[in-house]
Amino acid sequence: MGTDVKRKTRRGKRGGESKRQQNSAITKTSDGVDVDMEETQKEDTGIKAATDEGYIAPPMDTGDSLFFIDTNANPQDIEESMEKISPASYGLVNPDLQNYLKGCEEMLDDSRFETAEDREIFVNNVFSEIKNYELQLTTDKECSRILERVFFISSDYQIRRFLSLMREDLIRLAVHRFSSHVLQTLLLLSAVSLEREMRGETKDFEMADDEDEQKEHQAIRTALPTIEELILELTKSLTEKWSYLMANEFAAHVLHVLMLVLSGRVIEDQNSRSSSVRSKRSTKYVENKSGAQDHHPSLAKERETPDSFGAALKKLLKTTNGAMSDIVVRSFATNVVGSPVLQLMLELEAERRKSDAAGSLLDKCLMGLVADPKGQNPRRDNALRMLIEDVVGSHFLQTVVKVASPKVLQAVYESQIHGRVKALAFHPSANFVVQSVFSNAKNERQLKAMIEETAPIFGDLLFNSRPGVVRALVDSSIRLDAGHIEIINALYGGLGAKSPEERRELINLLAFLMPYQRFVKSDYNRLAFNIQGSLIIQAILQFPGTTNEPVLESFFSQNPQNIFTWCQDPSGSRIIEALFTSPSVSLATKKKAMEHFGSRYAELAMDKYGSHIFEKYWAIAEVDSKEAIVQELIKSETKLQDSYSGRFVLRNCRVDQYKRRASEWRERERGLERKKQMFQDILGNKAVAANAKPAPALSGHQKSANDVKPDSLKKKQAKKVSYPDFSLCCRQRVRKLTF
């Protein structure tokens, strides 16, 4: 074997020189075509000469070819024309300084500060030690994370000082892997400091009485711009490189936070995995290293902002929209990094009522659909179809649907969803777009058209992991106060409940999300609740007037023992809670629902899920009912004291006060009821009028013996109903208020 190898090696050596001589003149390409190397060298010399003089691209062919290949292009010219921004780099951090910051982190973990003054001294010492190394520390993996923790206990002045230092090299810091997180945290905290600054509560660090101490801390007593001035300056600098920063995986989050600060919108908790403020990877890393950071409560609500912020945001949107071409804007729609920023820009543009104009950011994204919603454009339709089925593009379209006008939404629905509901509803990405379109129906006509097209496939959607599409229609029905009867009839058809006897099981079929034929063959005690089915029932209970009667009738036809087991289930208990909290269900019906459980109040109070139902009913019960409940609780007081949730129920019901002075207890509860009734009479007029509104009648082609009957037919059968008619209760309340 070794001899064969040796022979091959020798043979290769002998033929090597001759082959090289032959290939010096002629070379074969991979396709087998002979190429004269001398001619190639001449061509290369000509190209080089042309490059030295300056590259001139040849004119493009005006033919039908989609692609054009420029064979004379020099890759070096293309690279030089591209914008390059290198991340900030200030060298390695001193190991002693790293160890010092790690020691500071241990103090933060142990919370060794006895007073606020001790904590203030600690923070001042940290900033004194890192003087002149601030920007360098932001580029270090561990030091940047520790700095973020220090910022959360720093003063407003210290936040301003650090933010002013970062503006010197802002763009390079924004694209840095670690510095971008520091900048992001500073922007979040600056939003909190801005509120205090607007109230006049922020001031510069007071000068120390001791001259030596004054010299030692001179660095943190320098006069600085205000938070408002700093943010405006940062906005101006970032706007100049906006499109580049949008495509950068680190800077994109900074832009997102900046727009949230300028607009005063609610900023999600950055520790949440669903938050767009911070990436999931970064959030997980911070949690593993130092635990979840505190999210300031003022960030979780809308904030007041200076007038200059509104003008700056308006200018930012106008400038970036003008600077980005249509192709660049559409490329960000499917960009994992830039798409969230583009979505927020669309929302802010819609808030300022600028998205309906031709040439707006939304118009560029939809390729002129805003300017001409009825126009035909096959190229645009194909592009939207690709977006719907794209993992990133589907998220983008969900935002588009939310901010779109009724005309634009109608155009998107007709061109992309109409006739394809079933196919798109079962697509892993497109189904979320369908849900968003249904959830954002703009008027009654659009909603009913969507229900009519989707009704035949309700069963397929409910039983094949797509009940969210049905729930989107139910939610829109509540929001627009339309389509209630149509949805109930569509649910009957999808669940296979045709006869009145089968329809009495409606609440079970939705709770367990299964067709009637399968339900009757199943063991009831082994059935598991479906979360989506539970949410659909909760939504139907919000239907106005008598349109929620099918669910209520089904509820009262069930075995009380079976319904009581619902109270001990996390999903089933939510259904009972929704019944007690729904403004569309009369008080008499709620009282009857509680009586459905008998006198098992103590069992409810001791269950961790049932105790919530108990509290919901207690909030609406009358004094006589409350007294009867308390008397039942006293019989099981010992067991309730041993139960975690039972102790809270005893305290909230003031059982001890009732045992000592029952008359005072009754007087207190009557006083609370009078106050509640007074506020209900003042603030509840709109709710009463809405509840008294009659349910919409069925159209001619929907009326049948098995369909839900309109109000005129239900009044004739009122005696058959085992609970008071809600519309009658509403009329009585209206008369009382009028009197």
C-alpha positions in Angstrom: 0.0 0.0 0.0 2.8 2.3 0.9 4.5 1.5 -2.5 1.4 2.6 -4.4 1.3 5.9 -2.6 5.0 6.5 -3.3 4.5 5.8 -7.0 1.6 8.2 -7.2 3.7 10.9 -5.5 6.6 10.4 -7.9 4.3 10.4 -10.9 2.9 13.7 -9.7 6.3 15.3 -9.3 7.4 14.3 -12.8 4.3 15.7 -14.5 4.0 18.8 -12.4 6.4 21.1 -14.3 5.1 20.2 -17.7 1.5 20.8 -16.6 2.4 24.2 -15.1 4.0 25.3 -18.3 0.9 24.4 -20.3 -1.4 26.1 -17.9 0.7 29.3 -18.0 -0.8 30.1 -21.4 -4.2 28.4 -21.3 -6.5 27.6 -18.4 -9.8 25.8 -18.3 -12.6 27.2 -16.3 -14.9 25.1 -14.1 -17.3 24.9 -17.1 -14.6 23.4 -19.3 -14.1 26.5 -21.4 -10.5 27.4 -22.4 -9.4 30.8 -21.3 -6.3 32.5 -22.7 -4.4 33.9 -19.6 -2.5 36.5 -21.7 -5.7 38.0 -22.9 -7.1 38.0 -19.4 -4.1 39.8 -18.1 -4.5 42.5 -20.7 -8.2 43.0 -19.7 -7.2 43.2 -16.1 -4.7 46.0 -16.9 -7.4 47.9 -18.8 -9.8 47.6 -15.8 -7.1 48.8 -13.4 -6.4 51.8 -15.6 -10.1 52.6 -15.7 -10.3 52.2 -11.9 -7.5 54.7 -11.4 -9.2 57.3 -13.5 -12.5 56.8 -11.6 -15.2 54.1 -12.0 -18.1 54.9 -14.3 -21.0 52.4 -14.3 -22.3 51.5 -17.8 -25.9 52.4 -18.7 -28.5 49.8 -17.7 -30.4 47.9 -20.3 -34.0 49.1 -20.7 -35.2 45.6 -21.5 -37.5 43.3 -19.4 -34.6 41.7 -17.5 -35.1 41.8 -13.8 -31.4 41.6 -12.9 -28.5 43.5 -14.4 -24.9 42.3 -13.9 -22.2 44.9 -14.1 -19.1 43.0 -15.0 -16.8 46.0 -14.8 -17.7 46.9 -11.2 -14.9 47.0 -8.7 -15.8 45.5 -5.2 -13.5 48.0 -3.5 -15.6 50.9 -4.8 -18.8 49.4 -3.5 -17.3 48.8 0.0 -15.9 52.4 0.1 -19.3 53.8 -0.7 -21.0 52.0 2.1 -21.2 53.8 5.5 -19.1 52.3 8.2 -19.4 53.2 11.9 -17.1 51.2 14.1 -18.2 50.6 17.7 -16.5 52.6 20.5 -13.2 51.3 21.8 -11.2 52.8 24.7 -9.0 49.9 25.6 -9.1 47.3 28.4 -10.4 48.3 31.8 -7.9 48.3 34.7 -8.2 45.0 36.7 -8.2 47.0 40.0 -11.1 49.1 38.8 -13.0 46.0 37.7 -12.5 44.4 41.2 -13.6 47.6 42.8 -16.9 47.6 40.8 -17.5 43.9 41.6 -17.1 44.7 45.3 -19.7 47.5 44.8 -22.0 45.0 43.2 -21.8 42.8 46.3 -22.8 45.7 48.5 -25.8 46.3 46.1 -26.8 42.6 46.5 -26.6 42.7 50.3 -28.3 46.1 50.6 -26.0 47.2 53.3 -27.3 50.8 53.4 -28.9 51.6 56.7 -30.1 55.0 55.7 -30.6 57.0 52.5 -27.6 59.1 53.4 -25.3 56.0 53.5 -26.6 55.0 50.0 -25.9 58.6 48.7 -22.3 58.5 50.1 -21.8 55.1 48.4 -23.0 56.3 45.0 -20.8 59.5 45.3 -17.8 57.4 46.1 -18.4 55.2 43.1 -18.6 58.1 40.7 -15.5 59.6 42.2 -13.5 56.3 41.7 -14.6 55.9 38.0 -13.8 59.6 37.1 -12.2 59.8 33.7 -13.0 56.1 33.0 -16.8 56.4 32.5 -16.9 55.7 28.7 -14.3 53.0 29.0 -16.4 51.2 31.6 -19.4 51.2 29.4 -17.6 49.1 26.8 -16.8 46.3 29.3 -19.2 43.4 29.7 -19.3 43.2 33.5 -18.6 46.8 34.3 -21.4 48.1 32.1 -23.9 45.8 33.8 -22.8 47.0 37.3 -23.0 50.6 36.1 -26.7 50.1 35.1 -27.4 48.9 38.6 -25.7 51.9 40.2 -27.8 54.2 38.0 -31.0 53.0 39.5 -29.9 54.4 42.9 -28.2 57.5 41.5 -29.4 61.1 41.7 -30.9 63.1 38.9 -27.7 65.1 38.6 -25.5 62.0 38.3 -27.8 60.7 35.5 -27.5 64.0 33.7 -23.7 64.0 34.1 -23.2 60.5 32.7 -25.6 61.1 29.8 -23.8 64.3 28.9 -20.5 62.4 28.8 -21.9 59.8 26.4 -23.1 62.4 23.9 -19.5 63.1 23.0 -19.2 59.8 21.2 -22.9 59.0 20.9 -23.1 57.1 17.6 -20.2 54.8 18.3 -21.5 54.1 21.8 -25.0 53.4 20.4 -23.7 50.6 18.1 -21.5 49.1 20.8 -22.7 45.8 22.2 -22.5 46.8 25.9 -22.5 50.6 25.8 -25.9 50.6 24.0 -27.5 49.0 27.1 -26.0 51.6 29.3 -27.3 54.4 27.1 -30.7 52.7 27.0 -30.9 52.5 30.8 -29.9 56.2 31.1 -32.7 57.2 28.7 -35.3 55.2 30.7 -34.1 56.9 34.0 -34.0 60.3 32.3 -37.7 60.0 31.6 -38.3 59.6 35.4 -35.9 62.5 36.1 -37.7 64.7 33.5 -40.9 64.5 35.5 -39.2 65.9 38.6 -37.4 68.5 36.5 -40.8 69.7 35.1 -42.1 70.0 38.6 -39.0 72.0 39.6 -37.8 69.4 42.1 -34.4 68.8 40.4 -31.4 70.9 41.2 -27.6 70.8 40.9 -25.6 69.1 43.6 -25.2 71.5 46.5 -21.7 72.8 47.2 -20.0 71.3 50.3 -19.0 73.5 53.2 -15.6 71.8 53.5 -13.1 73.2 50.9 -11.2 69.9 50.7 -14.4 67.9 50.1 -15.5 70.5 47.5 -12.2 69.9 45.5 -12.5 66.2 45.9 -16.0 66.0 44.3 -15.6 68.9 41.9 -16.3 66.6 39.0 -19.9 66.0 40.0 -20.7 69.6 40.6 -20.1 70.9 37.1 -23.0 72.9 35.6 -24.8 70.7 33.1 -27.6 71.0 30.6 -31.0 70.0 31.7 -32.5 66.6 30.9 -34.8 68.2 28.3 -31.8 69.8 26.6 -29.8 66.6 26.7 -32.6 64.4 25.2 -33.2 67.0 22.4 -29.5 67.0 21.6 -29.4 63.2 21.5 -32.4 63.1 19.3 -30.8 65.5 16.8 -27.6 63.5 16.7 -29.3 60.1 16.3 -31.7 61.4 13.6 -28.7 62.1 11.3 -27.9 58.3 11.2 -31.4 57.0 11.8 -31.7 54.4 8.9 -28.2 53.0 9.7 -29.0 52.7 13.4 -32.3 51.1 12.7 -30.5 48.2 11.0 -28.0 47.8 13.9 -28.9 45.1 16.4 -27.7 47.2 19.3 -28.7 50.7 18.4 -32.2 49.8 17.3 -33.3 49.4 21.0 -31.9 52.8 21.8 -34.0 54.4 19.1 -37.1 52.5 20.4 -36.6 53.9 23.9 -35.8 57.4 22.7 -39.2 57.6 20.8 -41.0 56.3 23.9 -39.4 59.0 26.0 -40.2 61.7 23.5 -43.8 60.7 23.1 -44.5 60.1 26.9 -46.0 56.7 26.1 -46.1 53.8 28.6 -42.7 52.0 28.7 -43.0 48.2 29.2 -41.1 46.6 32.0 -37.8 45.8 30.4 -37.5 42.6 32.6 -40.5 41.2 30.8 -39.7 38.6 28.1 -42.4 40.1 25.8 -41.0 43.6 26.2 -39.6 45.3 23.0 -37.4 47.6 25.1 -34.7 45.0 25.7 -33.8 41.9 23.8 -34.7 38.5 25.3 -31.1 37.5 25.4 -30.1 40.6 27.3 -33.0 40.3 29.7 -32.1 36.6 30.5 -28.4 37.5 31.0 -29.2 40.3 33.4 -31.6 38.1 35.4 -29.0 35.4 35.7 -26.3 37.8 36.8 -27.9 40.3 39.1 -31.6 39.5 39.2 -34.4 41.6 37.7 -33.9 45.3 37.8 -36.5 47.6 39.4 -39.0 49.1 36.9 -39.9 52.6 38.0 -43.7 52.8 38.5 -43.9 56.1 36.7 -42.8 54.4 33.5 -45.8 52.1 33.5 -48.2 55.0 32.8 -48.4 57.9 30.4 -46.2 60.8 31.3 -46.3 64.5 30.7 -43.6 65.8 28.3 -42.4 69.3 27.4 -43.8 70.9 24.2 -40.3 70.8 22.7 -40.5 67.0 22.7 -43.6 67.0 20.6 -42.0 69.3 18.1 -38.8 67.2 18.1 -40.7 64.0 17.5 -42.7 65.6 14.7 -39.4 66.7 13.0 -37.8 63.3 13.6 -40.7 61.5 11.8 -40.8 64.0 9.0 -37.0 63.9 8.5 -36.6 60.2 8.6 -39.5 59.6 6.3 -38.0 62.0 3.8 -34.6 60.5 4.1 -35.6 56.9 3.6 -36.7 55.7 0.1 -39.7 53.4 -0.4 -37.4 50.4 -0.9 -35.5 51.1 2.3 -38.7 51.5 4.3 -40.2 48.2 3.0 -36.9 46.4 3.7 -37.3 47.3 7.4 -40.7 45.6 7.5 -39.1 42.2 7.4 -35.9 43.1 9.3 -35.8 41.5 12.7 -34.0 44.4 14.2 -35.6 47.4 12.4 -39.2 46.2 12.3 -40.1 47.0 15.9 -38.7 50.6 15.4 -40.6 51.0 12.2 -43.8 49.8 13.9 -43.5 52.3 16.7 -42.9 55.0 14.1 -46.1 54.0 12.4 -48.0 54.2 15.6 -46.6 57.6 16.5 -47.4 58.9 13.0 -51.0 57.6 13.3 -51.4 59.4 16.7 -50.5 62.7 14.9 -53.0 61.9 12.2 -50.3 61.9 9.5 -50.6 58.3 8.3 -53.6 59.0 6.0 -51.7 61.4 3.7 -50.1 60.3 0.5 -46.4 59.8 0.9 -46.7 59.0 4.6 -44.6 56.3 6.2 -47.6 54.0 6.1 -48.2 54.8 2.4 -44.6 53.9 1.6 -44.8 50.6 3.5 -48.0 49.7 1.6 -46.7 50.8 -1.8 -49.2 53.6 -2.3 -52.3 51.8 -0.9 -53.1 54.8 1.4 -53.1 57.2 -1.5 -55.2 54.9 -3.8 -56.9 52.2 -1.7 -59.1 51.1 -4.7 -56.3 50.9 -7.2 -55.1 47.6 -8.7 -51.5 46.8 -8.2 -50.5 43.1 -8.6 -46.9 43.8 -7.5 -48.2 45.3 -4.3 -50.6 42.4 -3.7 -47.7 39.9 -4.0 -45.6 41.9 -1.6 -48.3 42.0 1.0 -48.9 38.3 0.6 -45.3 37.6 1.3 -45.5 39.9 4.4 -48.5 38.0 5.8 -46.7 34.7 5.7 -43.4 36.0 6.9 -42.4 35.5 10.6 -41.3 39.2 11.0 -43.6 40.7 8.4 -46.7 39.3 10.0 -45.8 41.3 13.2 -45.4 44.4 11.1 -48.8 43.9 9.4 -50.5 43.5 12.8 -49.3 47.1 13.6 -50.4 48.3 10.1 -53.9 46.9 10.6 -54.1 48.6 14.0 -53.3 52.1 12.7 -54.9 51.8 9.3 -58.0 53.8 8.4 -61.3 52.0 7.5 -60.6 52.3 3.8 -57.1 50.9 4.0 -58.2 48.0 6.3 -61.0 47.2 3.8 -58.5 47.2 0.9 -56.1 44.9 2.8 -59.0 42.6 3.8 -60.4 42.4 0.2 -57.0 41.9 -1.5 -55.4 39.5 1.0 -57.9 37.8 3.3 -61.2 37.6 1.5 -61.6 34.2 0.1 -58.5 32.9 1.9 -59.6 33.0 5.5 -59.3 29.2 6.1 -55.9 28.9 4.5 -54.5 31.9 6.3 -56.1 31.0 9.6 -54.2 27.8 9.7 -50.9 29.3 8.6 -48.4 29.5 11.6 -47.7 33.2 11.0 -50.6 34.5 8.9 -53.2 33.5 11.5 -52.0 36.3 13.8 -52.6 38.8 11.0 -56.1 37.4 10.5 -56.8 37.8 14.2 -55.5 41.3 14.1 -57.7 42.2 11.2 -60.8 40.8 12.9 -59.9 42.5 16.2 -59.5 45.9 14.5 -62.7 45.9 12.4 -63.5 49.6 12.1 -67.3 49.4 11.7 -70.4 47.2 11.8 -70.4 46.5 8.1 -66.8 45.2 8.1 -67.4 43.0 11.2 -70.5 41.4 9.8 -68.8 40.7 6.5 -66.0 39.0 8.4 -68.4 36.9 10.5 -70.3 35.9 7.4 -67.2 34.6 5.7 -65.8 32.9 8.8 -69.0 31.3 10.2 -68.9 28.2 8.0 -65.4 27.2 9.4 -66.0 28.0 13.1 -65.9 24.3 13.9 -62.6 23.8 12.1 -61.1 26.8 13.9 -62.3 25.9 17.3 -61.2 22.2 17.2 -57.9 22.6 15.4 -55.9 25.0 17.6 -57.2 28.2 16.1 -59.9 29.4 18.6 -58.1 32.8 18.8 -59.6 33.7 15.4 -63.1 33.2 16.8 -62.3 35.1 19.9 -61.1 38.1 17.9 -64.5 38.3 16.3 -66.2 38.0 19.7 -64.1 40.8 21.1 -64.8 43.1 18.1 -68.5 42.3 18.5 -68.3 43.7 22.1 -66.3 46.7 21.0 -68.5 47.7 18.1 -71.8 46.5 19.8 -72.8 44.6 16.7 -73.0 41.0 15.3 -73.9 39.3 18.6 -76.7 37.2 17.2 -74.6 36.2 14.2 -71.8 35.0 16.4 -74.1 32.9 18.6 -75.6 31.2 15.6 -72.2 30.6 14.1 -71.1 29.0 17.4 -74.1 26.8 17.4 -73.2 25.6 13.9 -69.6 25.1 14.6 -70.2 23.2 17.8 -72.8 20.9 16.2 -75.6 22.0 18.5 -78.8 22.1 16.4 -81.7 21.2 18.6 -82.8 23.1 21.8 -81.7 20.2 23.9 -78.2 20.2 22.4 -78.0 24.0 22.7 -78.5 23.7 26.5 -74.9 22.3 26.6 -73.5 25.4 24.9 -71.5 26.5 28.0 -70.0 23.0 28.4 -69.1 22.8 24.7 -67.3 26.1 24.8 -65.6 25.5 28.2 -64.2 22.2 27.1 -64.0 23.1 23.4 -65.4 20.0 21.8 -68.4 19.2 19.5 -71.6 18.0 20.9 -71.3 14.5 19.5 -68.0 14.0 21.2 -69.1 15.6 24.5 -72.0 13.2 25.1 -69.7 10.3 24.8 -67.1 11.7 27.2 -66.6 11.2 31.0 -67.5 14.7 32.4 -65.2 14.3 35.4 -62.2 13.8 33.1 -62.7 16.7 30.9 -60.2 19.6 31.0 -61.0 23.2 30.6 -59.8 25.0 27.5 -58.4 28.5 28.2 -59.5 29.9 24.9 -63.0 28.5 25.3 -63.2 30.0 28.8 -62.2 33.4 27.3 -64.9 33.2 24.7 -67.6 32.5 27.3 -66.3 35.4 29.4 -66.6 37.6 26.4 -70.1 36.5 25.5 -71.2 37.3 29.1 -70.4 40.9 28.2 -72.9 40.9 25.3 -75.6 43.6 25.9 -79.3 43.2 26.4 -80.6 39.6 26.1 -78.0 38.4 23.6 -76.1 36.6 26.3 -79.1 34.6 27.3 -78.0 31.4 25.4 -75.0 31.1 27.8 -77.0 32.0 30.9 -79.7 29.5 30.0 -77.0 26.8 29.5 -75.4 27.8 32.8 -78.7 27.4 34.9 -79.5 24.0 33.2 -76.3 22.4 34.5 -76.0 20.2 37.6 -75.1 22.5 40.6 -72.4 20.0 41.7 -70.7 20.2 38.3 -70.8 24.0 38.3 -69.3 24.0 41.8 -66.3 22.1 40.5 -65.8 24.9 38.1 -65.2 27.3 41.0 -62.1 25.2 42.0 -60.5 25.3 38.6 -58.3 28.2 37.4 -60.1 28.5 34.0 -63.6 27.6 35.2 -63.5 30.0 38.1 -62.9 32.9 35.7 -66.2 32.1 33.9 -68.1 32.4 37.2 -66.2 35.6 38.1 -67.1 37.1 34.7 -70.8 36.3 35.4 -70.7 38.3 38.7 -68.7 41.2 37.2 -70.6 41.6 33.9 -72.7 44.8 33.7 -74.9 43.0 31.2 -76.2 40.5 33.8 -78.9 41.6 36.2 -78.4 41.5 40.0 -81.2 39.1 40.4 -79.5 36.7 37.9 -76.3 37.0 39.8 -78.0 36.3 43.1 -79.7 33.2 41.6 -76.3 32.0 40.3 -74.9 32.2 43.9 -77.9 30.4 45.3 -77.1 27.7 42.6 -74.2 26.7 44.9 -76.4 26.2 48.0 -74.8 27.2 51.3 -71.3 26.2 50.5 -69.8 29.6 51.1 -67.2 28.2 53.5 -65.9 25.8 50.9 -65.6 28.6 48.4 -63.8 30.8 50.8 -61.2 28.1 51.6 -60.4 27.4 47.9 -57.7 29.5 46.3 -59.8 30.0 43.2 -63.2 29.9 44.8 -62.2 32.7 47.2 -62.0 35.1 44.3 -65.6 34.2 43.2 -66.7 34.7 46.8 -65.1 38.2 46.9 -66.8 39.2 43.5 -70.2 38.2 44.8 -69.7 39.9 48.2 -69.0 43.2 46.4 -72.5 43.2 44.8 -74.5 41.3 47.4 -77.2 43.1 49.5 -77.0 43.5 53.3 -79.5 40.7 54.0 -77.5 38.3 51.7 -74.2 39.3 53.3 -75.6 38.6 56.8 -76.8 35.2 55.8 -73.3 34.5 54.3 -71.6 35.6 57.5 -73.8 33.4 59.6 -72.7 30.4 57.5 -69.1 31.4 57.8 -69.3 31.5 61.6 -70.3 27.8 61.6 -67.0 26.9 59.9 -64.8 29.7 61.5 -62.2 27.2 62.9 -61.6 25.7 59.4 -61.5 29.1 57.8 -58.8 30.3 60.4 -56.7 27.3 59.3 -57.0 28.2 55.6 -54.8 30.8 54.0 -57.5 32.2 51.8 -60.2 31.7 54.5 -58.4 34.1 56.9 -58.6 36.8 54.3 -62.3 36.2 53.7 -63.0 36.4 57.5 -61.2 39.7 57.7 -62.8 41.2 54.6 -66.3 40.2 55.8 -65.6 41.5 59.3 -66.9 38.4 61.0 -65.4 39.4 64.4 -67.2 42.7 64.3 -70.5 40.9 63.5 -70.1 38.5 66.4 -69.4 41.4 68.8 -71.8 44.1 67.6 -74.1 42.9 64.8 -76.1 46.1 64.7 -73.0 48.2 64.0 -72.0 45.7 61.3 -75.4 46.1 59.6 -75.2 49.9 59.8 -71.8 50.0 58.3 -72.8 47.7 55.4 -76.0 49.7 54.7 -73.9 52.9 54.6 -71.5 51.3 52.1 -74.5 50.2 50.0 -76.0 53.7 50.0 -72.8 55.2 48.8 -72.5 52.6 46.1 -76.0 53.2 44.9 -75.5 56.9 44.9 -72.4 56.6 42.7 -74.2 54.1 40.5 -77.1 56.5 39.9 -74.7 59.4 39.1 -72.2 57.5 36.9 -74.3 54.5 35.7 -76.8 56.3 33.3 -74.7 55.5 30.3 -74.4 51.8 31.3 -78.1 51.5 31.9 -78.9 53.0 28.5 -76.4 50.6 26.9 -77.8 47.6 28.7 -81.4 48.6 27.8 -80.6 48.7 24.1 -82.6 45.9 22.4 -80.6 43.1 20.6 -80.4 43.4 16.8 -82.9 41.4 14.8 -81.8 38.6 12.5 -81.7 39.2 8.8 -84.2 37.3 6.6 -81.8 34.6 5.4 -80.7 33.8 9.0 -84.1 33.2 10.6 -85.0 29.6 11.2 -86.6 27.5 13.9 -83.2 26.6 15.4 -81.7 30.0 15.4 -81.7 32.5 18.3 -85.0 34.3 18.4 -85.2 38.1 18.4 -86.6 40.1 21.3 -90.1 40.2 20.0 -90.4 36.4 20.1 -88.6 36.1 23.4 -91.1 38.3 25.2 -93.9 35.9 24.4 -91.9 33.1 26.0 -90.7 35.0 29.0 -92.6 32.7 31.4 -90.5 29.7 30.3 -87.3 31.4 31.4 -86.3 30.4 34.8 -84.7 33.7 35.7 -85.8 37.4 35.3 -85.6 38.9 31.9 -82.7 41.3 31.8 -84.3 43.8 29.5 -87.3 44.0 31.9 -84.9 44.8 34.8 -83.2 47.5 32.7 -86.6 49.1 32.0 -87.4 49.1 35.7 -84.1 50.8 36.5 -84.7 53.4 33.8 -88.1 54.3 35.3 -86.6 54.5 38.7 -83.8 56.9 37.6 -86.3 59.0 35.6 -88.6 59.3 38.6 
